[in-house]
Amino acid sequence: MACLVCEVTNCTYNEKYCCCKGDIMVGGRHADQEDDTCCESFRNVTGDFFKSAMDHPSIVIHIDCEAVNCVYNSGYRCHADKVAIKGNGADDSQATLCATFKER
């Protein structure tokens, strides 16, 4: 599990830069830079989605990751100690990114 800081404050799962979802999926199967990644779990707060059943936001969560070219990816899991998701004001997941991505 990684410590997650999420700067996408308009995501329905974001509360005080932490995630209420419990786990997220970072996309970017062919990524070779952070701009090629995204948080596929992003849901716009204006959408018709609900927060997960978690009672409180968590700074430490499981991160599944499709960015196989990232040094922190092992077995489609992120093994970075700290992860930053950026893209505040995003309308969809493609406007977010994993700022922790580092190419192998």
Residue, then its C-alpha position, 0 to 999 in steps of 0.5 A: m500500500a502507498c501513501l496517496v496525496c490526491e490533488v484532484t479535489n473535484c473528484t467525488y472520492n477526494e476529501k482533504y487530499c485523501c481518497c475515500k474509495g479504498d483503492i484506485m486504478v492508475g491507467g497508462r498501459h503504454a505510458d512513458q511519461e506521467d502525462d500518459t497516465c491517469c486515475e481511472s477511478f476518478r469520478n467528477v463530483t458533479g456526476d451521479f456517483f456516490k462515495s464508497a462505504m468507507d467511513h473516512p478518507s484514507i491516506v494509505i490505499h491499494i493502488d492497482c496500476e496498468a503503467v507497466n513501464c513505471v519503476y514502481n509497478s510490480g505485478y500491476r500494483c504500485h509499490a511506491d512509498k508515496v503517490a501523487i495524483k494531479g489534475n484538479g479541475a478535471d472533467d474526466s479521468q484522462a485529465t488526471l495523472c500520476a505525478t509519481f510515474k517514473e519510466r524504467 
